[in-house]
Amino acid sequence: MAEAILEKIPAEKRWEIATKTFTGASVGYGQVLLGIVGKDRSIEIGVKMSGKWGKTFIPMIKKAFKIPVEDAVGAANVAAVAAVLSMGPEMEGKRIEETEKRVVDRVTKCPFWERAKEFGVTAQYDCVPSCLAWSEEGLKAINPKLTFKITKALPCGDPYCELVCELKE
């Protein structure tokens, strides 16, 4: 019975709904956690959870799609693909710098930030530590010479998140 209904929903729409559900649940969970344990402890827990997720998910995407990660370009590509696959088609951005040793991406529309806006919680929502942990741990797992930093962030009032992936000697 449900199969007949699901078959009528295009795969792209199902993906959009699933990823909005995931990002919404994550933002909602974070807000509940914030209310129970406070800001510092909720960030600590979020960082640990996100770090574990990135350490598992990013290498899985690298392996599944056989994406080379010998340089910063390959690593940034794996991270970008993993981000879109986990957060959905709503994610938007562009690459503004690309060399073998350094890549800078700008995210202009982040599904987590979109959910925070929808829920009216932008004043207390800080996804930067968790995003950083997800990316750092995931990239380290695929190439320990990689570093990752966030130099600008939507939750900090910037017009985009700026993500820098570098290959260190």
C-alpha positions in Angstrom: 0.0 0.0 0.0 2.6 2.6 1.0 4.8 1.4 -1.9 2.2 2.6 -4.4 2.2 6.1 -2.8 6.0 6.2 -2.6 6.4 5.2 -6.2 4.5 8.4 -7.1 7.0 10.6 -5.3 10.0 11.4 -7.5 13.3 10.3 -6.0 14.6 13.9 -5.9 11.6 14.9 -3.8 12.1 11.9 -1.5 15.8 12.9 -1.1 14.8 16.5 -0.3 12.3 15.4 2.3 14.7 12.9 3.9 17.6 15.3 4.2 15.3 18.1 5.5 14.1 15.6 8.1 17.7 14.7 9.0 18.9 18.3 9.3 15.7 19.4 11.1 16.0 16.5 13.6 19.7 17.4 14.2 18.9 21.0 14.8 16.0 20.1 17.1 18.1 17.6 19.0 20.8 20.2 19.5 18.3 22.6 20.9 16.9 20.1 23.3 20.4 19.1 24.4 21.3 22.8 24.8 18.3 23.3 27.1 19.2 20.2 29.2 23.0 20.4 29.6 23.8 24.0 28.7 25.9 25.5 25.9 29.4 24.3 26.7 28.4 20.7 27.4 26.1 20.6 24.3 28.9 21.8 22.1 31.2 19.2 23.6 28.7 16.4 22.9 28.0 17.8 19.4 31.7 17.9 18.6 32.2 14.3 19.7 29.2 13.0 17.7 30.0 15.0 14.6 33.7 14.0 14.7 32.7 10.3 14.9 30.2 10.8 12.0 32.8 12.5 9.8 35.5 10.0 10.6 33.1 7.2 9.4 31.2 8.9 6.6 33.9 10.8 4.7 36.1 7.7 4.2 33.0 5.7 3.2 32.3 8.3 0.4 36.0 8.3 -0.7 35.9 4.5 -1.0 32.5 4.2 -2.6 33.2 6.6 -5.3 37.0 6.0 -5.6 37.8 9.7 -5.2 41.6 10.3 -5.0 42.7 12.3 -2.0 46.5 12.8 -2.5 46.0 16.6 -2.7 43.8 19.3 -1.2 41.5 19.3 -4.3 40.7 15.6 -4.0 40.1 15.9 -0.3 37.9 19.0 -0.6 35.9 17.2 -3.3 35.3 14.2 -1.0 34.2 16.5 1.8 31.9 18.4 -0.5 30.3 15.3 -2.0 29.9 13.8 1.5 28.3 17.1 2.7 25.8 17.2 -0.1 25.0 13.5 0.2 24.3 13.9 3.9 22.6 17.3 3.9 20.9 17.2 0.6 20.3 19.1 -2.6 19.6 22.4 -0.7 23.3 22.9 0.0 24.8 25.6 -2.2 28.2 27.1 -2.6 31.2 27.6 -4.9 34.9 27.0 -4.9 36.9 30.3 -4.9 40.4 28.9 -4.7 41.9 25.6 -5.9 45.6 24.5 -5.9 47.1 21.1 -5.0 47.9 22.4 -1.6 44.9 24.6 -0.8 41.2 24.7 -1.5 38.7 27.4 -0.3 35.0 26.7 -0.7 32.2 29.1 0.2 28.9 27.7 1.4 26.2 30.2 0.7 23.2 28.0 1.7 23.6 25.4 4.5 20.7 23.1 5.3 21.5 23.2 9.0 21.4 27.0 9.0 18.2 26.9 7.0 16.6 24.7 9.6 17.8 26.9 12.4 16.2 29.9 10.7 12.9 27.9 10.2 12.9 27.0 13.9 13.7 30.5 14.9 16.8 29.5 16.9 19.6 31.3 15.0 20.5 33.4 18.1 21.5 30.4 20.1 22.5 28.0 17.2 26.2 27.4 16.7 27.0 24.6 14.3 30.6 25.8 13.7 32.3 23.5 16.3 30.4 20.4 15.1 31.0 21.2 11.4 34.7 21.7 12.0 34.9 18.4 13.9 33.0 16.5 11.2 35.3 17.9 8.5 38.6 17.6 10.5 38.1 14.1 11.7 36.8 12.9 8.3 39.7 14.5 6.3 42.3 13.2 8.8 40.9 9.7 8.4 41.5 9.8 4.6 44.8 11.7 4.7 46.6 12.7 7.9 48.4 15.5 6.1 45.2 17.4 5.6 44.0 20.3 7.7 40.7 22.0 7.8 39.5 25.3 9.1 36.4 27.5 9.0 37.4 31.2 8.5 33.9 32.6 8.1 30.5 31.3 9.2 26.8 32.0 8.7 26.1 31.7 12.4 28.7 34.4 13.1 26.9 36.9 10.9 29.0 36.3 7.8 27.2 36.0 4.4 28.7 32.5 3.9 30.8 29.8 5.5 34.3 29.8 4.2 36.0 26.4 4.4 39.7 25.9 3.9 41.3 22.6 3.2 45.1 22.4 3.1 47.7 19.8 2.5 50.6 20.1 4.9 54.1 18.6 4.2 
